[in-house]
Amino acid sequence: MGSVTGTITIAAPYDDVFAVVSDPQRLPDWCTDFARAARRDGAHWQVDTPFGPVELGLTADRDTGVVDLRVISEHGDHRAATRLIDVGGDQTEFVFTRLFGAGEGEAEAPRLLSVIEGRLKALAALF
C-alpha cells in the first residue's frame, strides 16, 4: 500500500476550516469531482457521486485536527487521512493523504495528486 499527500495553507481560522472539513454535507463544496450531495444514513453517510451512491464513514476530532474519511462502494474501499494544523494568525495548514485503494499504485499517483490539489484549492477558495 502507498499514498499521495497534498497540503495547503488556508487563510482562515482553524475552527472555521474544521467545521467545513468535518461536515460531510459540505463535501460538495470542496470535493466537487466526487460529492454531489451527502445525507446521514444511520452511523454512516450516503454520498451521491458521479459513479453512483457510496457509503462514507467519517471520524473527526477537533482537539487533534484529525478528520479521516472512508469511502466504501462497489469500486472498493478508499481512505483519506487529513489533518488540520492551527498555525496562528488566522491561518490553518490542511494536509490530505489519500491511501491507495485496491488496484491503485504508484502509476496512479500523479492523477490522484492532481485530484487532491484540486480539492485543496476548492477548499481554500471557500474562505
N, C-alpha and C positions, 0 to 999 in steps of 0.2 A: 504494500500500500504506500502511496505517496500523497502529496498535496501541493497546492499552489496557494500563495498568500499575497494579498494586496493590502495596502494601508493608505490612509488619507488623514490629513489634519482638517477638522471641521470647525469653522468659525461659529461655534455655538456652545452654550454651557452643557456640561456633562449630563445633567438631568433631562434636558430637552432632547438630546440625542438618544439617550437611553429610552425615553418614552416612545420614540418612534421605532427604534430597532427592536424593542421587546414586545411590540404590539403587532401580532400577525395581521390585523386588519389594515395596518399601514404598509404591508409588503407591496401592494400595487403602486405605492407612491415612489418606491426606490428600487424594487426588483421588477421593473416594468417588462423585462423579457420573459419573466416567469409567472408572476402572480397577476390575475385579473380581478379576483375577489377572494376573501377569506371569511369563514364563519366557523364558530365553535361547533364541534361535534363530539360531545362527551368530554373525555380527557384530552382529546386531540383537536386539531383544526382541520377543516377541509378547505383546500385551496384550489380554485379554478385556474387552470393553466392552459396554454395553447396545446398541450399534449393530453388534455383531459384532467379530471379531478385527481388530486393526490392528498394523502394524509400528511399532516405536518405536526411534529412534536417540537415544542419549544420549551427550553429551560432558561430562565433568566434570574440573575442575582445582581441587584443594584449595587450592593456593597463591593463586590469583586469586579463588576463590569463585564461579567461573562453572560453571553447570550448564545446558546447552542441550538442549532436547528437540525432536524432530521426529517427528510422527505422520503416517504415510502409510497411507491407506485408500482405498476406493472413493469416499469422500466428499471426497477431496482431500488436500492436503499442508498440515499445520498446524504452526507453530513457536512455541515459547516460549523466551524467553531469561531466565534467572534469575541472580541474583547474591546471594551471602551476604556480609555485612559484619560483621566482628567489632568490636562497639562497646565491648567490655570489660565487666567486672563480670558475667560470665556472661549477657550479652545479645548477640543476633545480629539484625541487620536483614536481612530477606529481601525482595528485590524480584523481582516476577514480571511480565514483559512478554509479552503474547500478541499476536503479529503476526496481522493479518487474513489469512484464507485466501481461496481463490477464492470469489467471490460474497459476501464479507463486506465491510462498510464501516462508516461512522460510525453508520448506523441500528442496527447490531447492538452497538455499543459498550456501551450500558448493560447489556444482557443478559450480554455477555462479562465485563464488570467485576464484575457480581454473582456470576458463577461463580468468578472469581478470588478475590474476597473470601471466599466460602465455603471455598475450598481453603486460603487463608491462615489462617482461623480454625481449621480442622480440623488443620492442621499445628501451630499454636501449642498446641492442646489436647493434643497428644501429649507435651508436656513439662511 
